[in-house]
């Protein structure tokens, strides 16, 4: 068995990372998908303008990805790494890939000497995801939604019977 390696994404990975983002949105999208926004986010990383993408898989064929944005809270001058997404394609979920991507984010935080903020905004298997994060990170809050119906039709609407 070979060791799982998380590597820095290269532009040749972009098409497949977009596909992973589309899969992620199909599962957990709270708002309608804008592929233009996805491409702009990826460009920030590929152009080294405030983003880092770690991937698992061969060049051009990543099967898992994490995006870390260099960010600041609205009230502070302190920079931190802010996880935009951490996604493993469904056909690789019985692997250690999610844990490896979290470890990669922590290694980036250590190397850059910046705090790391990661979170879960999901309506599928949320408790399982939270337990994974809680085993590796310090818990710091929760998310709540009001007027979700105003966001348009999204993945969260599947099977929803609430008014």
N, C-alpha and C positions, 0 to 999 in steps of 0.2 A: 504494500500500500504506500502510495506517495504522499508526502506532506502537502497540505493545502497552502498555496502561496497567494497572498494578496499583493497585487502589483499596482503601480500607478498607471492609470488609463492613458492611452495614447489616442490621437485623432482617429486612427483606424478602428477603434472600438465604438465610435460615436453612434453608428447606425444601430448596433445591437443594444447599446445603453438606452437609446430612445425606445426601442422595443420593450426593454425591461421596464422603463417608466410607464409605458402604455399598459403593461400587465399589472404593474403596481396600481395604476389608476383604476383599472377594471375591478380590482379587489377592494381598494380603500379610498378611492377618490371622493372627497367631500364636496369639491367644486368641479365645474366642467373643465375638461382638459384643454390646455392651449399648448400645442406642439411648438409654437414660436417661443413661448416662455421656457419650455424644456430645452430647446436648442440654445437659447440665450444663456441659461444656467450652465449648460455643458461648455459653452464657449468661454465662460469665466475661468473654468478650470484649464481648458486646453491652451488658453492664451496667458495663463498664469496671472489672472487678475482677481484673485480672491477666492478661488475654489480648488478643492482637491477631490479627485475621484479615485477610489481604490476599487479594483475589480478582481474577480477570480475567473480564470479561464484563459484560453489562448487569445492572442492578439486577433481582434476582429470577431471573437466569439465569446465574450464574457457571459457568464451564467449567473453572476451575482455582482452587485455594485453598492457602494456607499458613497454619498456625496457630503463633503464637509465644506461649509462656507466660512470664510473669515468674516466675523460679524461683531457688532457692538450693541449692547442694550441701549434703548432710547435714553436712559438716564446715566450712562457711564461712558468714560473714555477707554475702559478696559476692553481689549480685543479677546475674542474667544472663538473656538471652532463650534459651529452650529450644524448639526446633522440635518440635512434636507431630506435624505432618504437612505434607507438601508433595506435592500431587497434581494431576495434569493428566488430565482425562477422556480416555479412549482415542481419541476422534475428533478430538482436538487435539494429539496427541503429535508430529506432524511440524511443530511450531511452536517458537518460542523461549520458550514460556511457563514451562517449568521454570527456565530460566536467569533469566528476569525475576522469578520469585518469589524465587529466591535473592538477586538484586540488591535486591529490596524488603526482605528480611530484613536484609541488610547495611546498607541505608539506615536501617532502624529502629535497628539497633545503633549506628550513627554518631550518629543524632539523639538517642538516649537515653543515649549514652555508657556502654553496657553491652556486655560480651562476648556473643557469639552462639555457641550450641552447636547444631550440626545433625548428623544422622546418618541412616543407612540401615539399616532392619531389614526385609529383603526376601529372598525366595527366587526372584524373577524379575528377570532382567536386572540383577542386582546389580552386576556389573563395570561396565556402562555407566553406571549411576547413580553409582557411586563415581568414575569418571573425570570425570563432570560436576562433582561436588562438589570433587574434587581440583584441578580447573582454577581454582576460585574461592575455595577455603578452605584453611586449614592442616589437614593430617591430624592426628588425635589419638586413635588407637585402633582398636578393632574390637569386634564383638559375637559371642558364642558362646552356644549353647543346649545344655542337657542335660535329659533327661527331657521332651522336647517332647511326647511322647505323653500326658503327664499334663494337658495343657492342653485336651483335648477335640478334637473334629473341627474343623479350621480349613482355610483356604486352603492352608496348607503341606502338607496331607495329599494333595492332588491329585497323583496319579502317584507317590506315595512308596512304595517297595518295602522300606524299612528296617523291621526289627522294632520 
